Amino acid sequence: MALKITSLNDAPLVSEKFNGRVLLSSPSLSIIHLSLAEGEYIARHRNDMDVFFYILSGKGMLDTEDASVVLDSGILAEVSANEERAIKNIGAGSLRLLVLKIPARPCE
């Protein structure tokens, strides 16, 4: 197939726990659209993928083992595989972001 179109409304839910929809899932790349309500958060966890958080709108706090940073619209943050991370909506209104996951890359 040369072209595939996925609608956010038709994309499958990641989990019943939060509003995350899988836009793409392949061995080399996963893309998730995540929307967190005011004060909502995803608890600290690890996974074996490098993860990129791109903020579409709102304001979030990304906590890792090394730092806590505020992320605003237009910001991209990268968290290495197996590093603990959590994200929380700290703004008014929804925090909307794309979460991109790729297989862990060799240490640079």
Residue pairs with C-beta under 8 A, 6 or more apart in sequence:
6 23
6 24
8 21
8 23
8 33
11 21
11 22
11 23
11 33
12 21
12 22
13 19
13 20
13 21
13 22
14 20
14 21
14 22
14 32
14 34
18 34
18 36
18 40
18 42
19 34
19 35
19 36
19 37
20 32
20 33
20 34
20 35
20 99
21 32
21 33
21 34
22 30
22 31
22 32
23 31
23 32
23 33
23 98
24 30
24 31
27 103
28 102
28 103
29 100
29 101
29 102
30 49
30 99
30 100
30 101
30 102
31 98
31 99
31 100
31 101
32 98
32 99
32 100
32 101
33 96
33 97
33 98
33 99
34 42
34 95
34 96
34 97
34 98
34 99
35 94
35 95
35 96
35 97
36 42
36 58
36 60
36 87
36 88
36 89
36 94
36 95
37 89
37 94
38 89
38 91
38 92
38 93
38 94
39 88
39 89
40 88
40 89
40 95
41 86
41 87
41 88
41 89
42 86
42 87
42 88
43 86
44 63
44 84
44 85
44 86
45 84
45 85
45 86
46 82
46 83
46 84
46 85
47 81
47 82
47 101
48 81
48 82
48 104
49 81
49 101
49 102
49 103
49 104
50 78
50 79
50 80
50 81
50 101
50 102
50 103
50 104
50 105
51 78
51 79
51 81
51 85
51 99
51 100
51 101
52 76
52 77
52 78
52 79
52 99
52 100
52 101
52 102
53 60
53 62
53 71
53 76
53 77
53 78
53 79
53 87
53 97
53 98
53 99
54 75
54 76
54 97
54 98
54 100
55 71
55 72
55 73
55 74
55 75
55 76
55 95
55 96
55 97
56 73
56 96
56 97
56 98
57 73
57 93
57 94
57 95
57 96
58 73
58 89
58 91
58 93
58 94
58 95
58 96
58 97
59 70
59 71
59 72
59 73
59 89
59 90
59 91
59 95
60 70
60 71
60 87
60 88
60 89
60 90
60 91
60 95
60 97
61 68
61 69
61 70
61 71
61 87
61 88
61 90
62 68
62 69
62 71
62 77
62 79
62 85
62 86
62 87
63 85
63 86
63 87
63 88
64 79
64 83
64 84
64 85
65 83
65 84
66 83
69 77
70 90
71 77
71 97
79 85
80 104
81 104
81 105
82 104
87 95
87 97
89 95
